[in-house]
Amino acid sequence: MNEERRIAIGAGAWLGFAAAAGMLSARAVEQVFEFRDAGGAVSYAVDLPAARALAGAGPEWLPARRTQGSARPLEVGRQVVVEVAPNQAWQTLVAGHNVRLSETLGVGTYVFETVDAASAVRVAAALAGQAGVLRSHPVRRQGARLHGGFAPRPDDALWGQQWHLENRDTNTAERLGFDLNTRAAWAWTQGAGVLVAQPMTASRPIIRTCARTPPAPPL
C-alpha cells in the first residue's frame, strides 16, 4: 500500500469518526440571546451553526424566532442596529468588536456590519448589555402575511403620514396598533356603487329641523 493510499484511508477514517461523534454536524443549535429594542429588552432564539466552516465567514442570514409574543419565524442578518444615548460616543462602545460602520440613520443611530450573522448576533447581545446603549439588535427580515389580495401602494406623497390606513412594520409586516388595512379592502372595491348610510331617529331636533327646511335653489 503506497503512502498516498494510506493517507487517504486515514483521512476517511477520521472524517467518519468525526461525523459519528457529531464534530462535523451541520445541524444548527438553538441559542437564546437578549437584545434591546425600542420597547426594551427582547429575547430571540437563534439557530446558530453547530460547526463553522474551516475557512471563510458563516451564513449572512440565520433562522430565529421571538421567545415571547409572535411565534412567526424570521431571520437575522449580519448587520447590527445600534442607538446610543446623547453624548455617548459609539466608537467607545464598539471598541474590541470586529465591526465596521456601514450607515448612520440619524442622530445617535447607526448600522454596523460584521462578517456573518452569527457574529452580528453576538455583537448585538454584548452591546445590549452596555450602559449608554438604547437599542441593539441584528437586522431582521420576515415574510409578509397578507390578508387576501392587496392593492398597489398609492403614489400619494402624504401616504406615509396617514398611518391609520396601513399601520404596519415595514420589515416584518406586523401591526403596530390601529390599522384599517385599507389596501386589502381596495383590492375588492374603492367605493364605486357603494352607499353608506347611518340610521337616525326622527325624534332628534336637528333631524326635524332639516326635514322642515326646503332645499336651497340651484345656483
C-alpha positions as CSV (number, residue, x, y, z in Angstrom):
1,M,0.0,0.0,0.0
2,N,1.6,3.3,-1.1
3,E,1.8,6.4,1.1
4,E,-0.9,8.3,-0.7
5,R,-3.4,5.5,-0.2
6,R,-2.6,5.2,3.5
7,I,-3.1,9.0,3.9
8,A,-6.5,8.9,2.1
9,I,-7.7,5.9,4.1
10,G,-6.6,7.6,7.4
11,A,-8.3,10.9,6.4
12,G,-11.5,9.0,5.5
13,A,-11.5,7.1,8.8
14,W,-11.0,10.4,10.8
15,L,-13.9,12.1,8.9
16,G,-16.1,9.1,9.6
17,F,-15.3,9.1,13.3
18,A,-15.8,12.9,13.5
19,A,-19.2,12.7,11.7
20,A,-20.3,9.9,14.0
21,A,-19.2,11.9,17.1
22,G,-21.1,15.0,15.9
23,M,-17.9,17.0,15.4
24,L,-18.9,18.0,11.8
25,S,-22.6,18.1,12.4
26,A,-24.3,20.6,10.1
27,R,-27.4,20.8,12.3
28,A,-28.0,24.1,13.9
29,V,-28.1,24.6,17.7
30,E,-30.7,27.0,19.0
31,Q,-29.4,29.6,21.5
32,V,-31.3,32.4,23.2
33,F,-29.9,35.9,23.1
34,E,-31.2,39.1,24.7
35,F,-31.2,42.3,22.6
36,R,-32.5,45.7,23.2
37,D,-35.3,47.2,21.0
38,A,-37.3,50.4,21.1
39,G,-39.6,48.8,23.7
40,G,-36.8,47.5,26.0
41,A,-35.2,44.1,26.3
42,V,-36.3,41.4,23.9
43,S,-35.2,37.8,23.6
44,Y,-34.6,35.8,20.4
45,A,-33.9,32.1,19.9
46,V,-31.4,31.9,17.0
47,D,-30.3,28.8,15.1
48,L,-26.5,29.0,15.2
49,P,-24.5,26.6,13.1
50,A,-23.1,23.8,15.2
51,A,-19.8,23.8,13.2
52,R,-18.2,26.7,11.4
53,A,-16.6,26.2,8.0
54,L,-12.8,25.6,8.1
55,A,-12.3,28.9,6.2
56,G,-14.4,31.9,5.4
57,A,-17.4,33.5,7.0
58,G,-20.7,31.9,8.0
59,P,-24.2,32.4,6.6
60,E,-25.4,36.0,6.1
61,W,-28.8,35.1,7.5
62,L,-29.9,32.8,10.3
63,P,-33.3,31.5,11.3
64,A,-34.7,32.9,14.5
65,R,-37.8,33.4,16.5
66,R,-39.0,35.6,19.4
67,T,-39.2,33.8,22.7
68,Q,-42.3,35.8,23.7
69,G,-45.1,37.3,21.7
70,S,-45.3,36.5,18.0
71,A,-44.2,32.9,17.1
72,R,-43.8,33.7,13.4
73,P,-40.3,32.7,12.2
74,L,-37.9,35.3,10.9
75,E,-34.3,35.7,10.0
76,V,-31.5,37.8,11.5
77,G,-28.6,39.2,9.3
78,R,-25.0,40.3,9.6
79,Q,-25.7,43.9,10.4
80,V,-26.4,45.4,13.8
81,V,-28.6,48.4,14.5
82,V,-27.4,50.4,17.5
83,E,-28.9,53.5,19.1
84,V,-26.8,55.3,21.7
85,A,-27.7,57.8,24.4
86,P,-27.0,61.5,23.8
87,N,-23.3,62.5,24.2
88,Q,-22.4,58.8,24.1
89,A,-19.5,58.1,21.6
90,W,-20.2,54.9,19.6
91,Q,-16.5,54.4,19.0
92,T,-16.1,53.7,22.7
93,L,-18.9,51.1,22.7
94,V,-17.8,49.1,19.7
95,A,-14.1,49.1,20.6
96,G,-12.9,45.5,20.7
97,H,-15.7,44.2,18.4
98,N,-14.9,43.3,14.8
99,V,-17.5,45.7,13.2
100,R,-17.5,48.3,10.6
101,L,-19.7,51.4,10.5
102,S,-22.0,50.9,7.5
103,E,-24.6,53.7,7.8
104,T,-25.8,56.5,10.0
105,L,-29.6,56.5,10.2
106,G,-30.0,59.6,12.3
107,V,-28.6,61.3,15.4
108,G,-27.3,58.6,17.6
109,T,-28.5,55.6,15.5
110,Y,-26.0,53.6,13.5
111,V,-25.8,50.4,11.4
112,F,-22.7,48.2,11.9
113,E,-21.6,45.4,9.6
114,T,-20.0,42.2,10.8
115,V,-18.5,39.2,8.9
116,D,-21.6,37.0,9.3
117,A,-25.0,36.7,11.0
118,A,-23.6,34.7,14.0
119,S,-21.1,37.4,14.7
120,A,-23.9,40.1,14.4
121,V,-26.0,38.2,17.0
122,R,-23.1,38.0,19.5
123,V,-22.1,41.6,19.0
124,A,-25.7,42.9,19.3
125,A,-26.2,40.9,22.5
126,A,-22.9,42.2,24.0
127,L,-23.8,45.8,23.2
128,A,-27.3,45.5,24.5
129,G,-25.9,45.0,28.0
130,Q,-23.8,48.1,28.0
131,A,-24.7,51.4,29.6
132,G,-25.5,54.1,27.1
133,V,-27.0,51.8,24.6
134,L,-30.7,52.4,23.9
135,R,-31.1,49.9,21.1
136,S,-29.0,47.0,19.9
137,H,-30.3,44.2,17.7
138,P,-29.3,42.5,14.4
139,V,-31.3,43.4,11.3
140,R,-34.3,41.2,10.8
141,R,-36.5,40.1,7.9
142,Q,-39.7,38.3,7.8
143,G,-42.1,37.2,5.1
144,A,-45.2,39.4,4.8
145,R,-48.5,37.8,5.7
146,L,-51.2,39.4,3.6
147,H,-54.9,39.2,4.2
148,G,-56.0,38.2,0.7
149,G,-55.3,40.4,-2.3
150,F,-53.5,43.7,-1.7
151,A,-54.0,46.8,-3.8
152,P,-50.8,48.6,-5.1
153,R,-49.3,51.2,-2.7
154,P,-50.8,54.6,-3.5
155,D,-48.5,57.2,-5.1
156,D,-49.8,59.9,-2.7
157,A,-46.9,61.8,-1.3
158,L,-48.6,62.0,2.1
159,W,-49.3,58.3,2.3
160,G,-46.6,57.7,4.9
161,Q,-48.3,60.2,7.2
162,Q,-51.7,58.6,7.1
163,W,-50.5,55.8,9.4
164,H,-54.1,54.7,10.3
165,L,-54.7,53.5,6.8
166,E,-51.8,51.0,6.9
167,N,-50.1,50.9,10.3
168,R,-47.5,48.1,9.9
169,D,-43.8,47.5,10.4
170,T,-42.2,47.8,7.0
171,N,-39.8,44.9,7.8
172,T,-42.0,42.3,9.5
173,A,-45.5,43.4,8.3
174,E,-46.6,43.1,12.0
175,R,-49.4,45.5,13.0
176,L,-48.2,48.4,15.1
177,G,-51.6,49.4,16.5
178,F,-54.8,50.7,15.0
179,D,-54.8,49.6,11.3
180,L,-57.7,50.0,8.8
181,N,-56.0,47.6,6.4
182,T,-57.3,49.7,3.5
183,R,-55.1,48.2,0.8
184,A,-56.8,44.8,1.4
185,A,-60.2,46.4,1.0
186,W,-59.2,48.4,-2.1
187,A,-58.3,45.1,-3.8
188,W,-62.1,44.4,-3.7
189,T,-63.6,47.8,-4.1
190,Q,-62.7,51.5,-4.0
191,G,-66.2,52.7,-3.2
192,A,-67.8,52.8,-6.6
193,G,-71.5,52.0,-6.3
194,V,-71.3,51.7,-2.5
195,L,-73.9,53.6,-0.4
196,V,-73.1,54.1,3.3
197,A,-76.0,55.2,5.5
198,Q,-76.4,55.6,9.2
199,P,-79.9,55.1,10.7
200,M,-81.2,58.2,12.5
201,T,-84.3,58.7,14.6
202,A,-86.8,61.5,13.7
203,S,-87.1,62.4,17.4
204,R,-83.8,64.3,17.3
205,P,-84.4,68.1,17.0
206,I,-81.8,68.6,14.3
207,I,-83.4,65.9,12.1
208,R,-86.9,67.5,12.5
209,T,-85.4,70.9,11.6
210,C,-83.7,69.6,8.5
211,A,-86.8,67.8,7.4
212,R,-88.9,71.0,7.5
213,T,-86.3,73.1,5.7
214,P,-86.8,73.1,2.0
215,P,-83.6,72.6,-0.1
216,A,-81.8,75.6,-1.4
217,P,-82.5,76.5,-5.1
218,P,-79.7,75.6,-7.5
219,L,-77.3,78.3,-8.4
